[in-house]
Every structure is written in structure tokens, then in C-alpha cells.
Amino acid sequence: MDVTEAQREVCTRFGAAPDPPAPGSRLGLAGVGGPRPWPLNGLRHPAERGTNGWYLWAGTEEPAQDPGFFGALHVEHLAEHWPEAEPYLALPAGWRFLIAPGHEDVWYDEALLHPG
């Protein structure tokens, strides 16, 4: 996946080297369907086994611990559900974001690089 201008701008603003998800890779997504629940959260673990490491969920500060909370989605289809997330997808593993209308919080969380 090529880096878009919006993704480059986000990475530049936060001092991160762009690392866009691989084409055809999957991310974990929860909170789709029905009215849009805010805020939208995203975090990126290192990529593995066809995933790009991104997990996105909406409506709560922390994801549910239920193993079935996230569904898999190819990165190319994210715009159909949450186009607001696309500018953040080139942030590399270890980065998180929380967005809502009129709000943006982006930060690095080294713990994401060492799951478990």
C-alpha cells in the first residue's frame, strides 16, 4: 500500500517513519454497523501471519477481552467502515490513536512491541 499524503502528514507531525500496511493484509476491527460510536481507537502490534498489526474498535476506551471481539478485514475495505482511520494507518508498530469529532490523540506505546 502506498503512503498517502494524509498518512505522510500524520507520520511527520508525530515524528514516525511511515510504514503502511501491506496490500491484502488484514486488520482487526470491532464496532462496525449501525450508528458510528465514538471514539475510534487504533493500536498497532508488529505484523504477523498476514495481518498488518492494526486493531481498531469504537465506542469504548479499551477493547473487550472477548476473543471474538475483533473481526478480520482486509485493509483495502477499511474506508467502507471507518475512512477517518486511514490517515493513521502508516504509523508503524507501537503507535496508538484515539479520534473523535474535534479530538485527536496519537502516542507511542512501546509495550505494543512486546505482546504478552
Helices and strands as residue ranges (DSSP letters): H 5-14, E 26-29, E 40-44, E 51-58, E 71-74, G 75-80, G 83-88, E 95-100, E 103-108, G 110-113
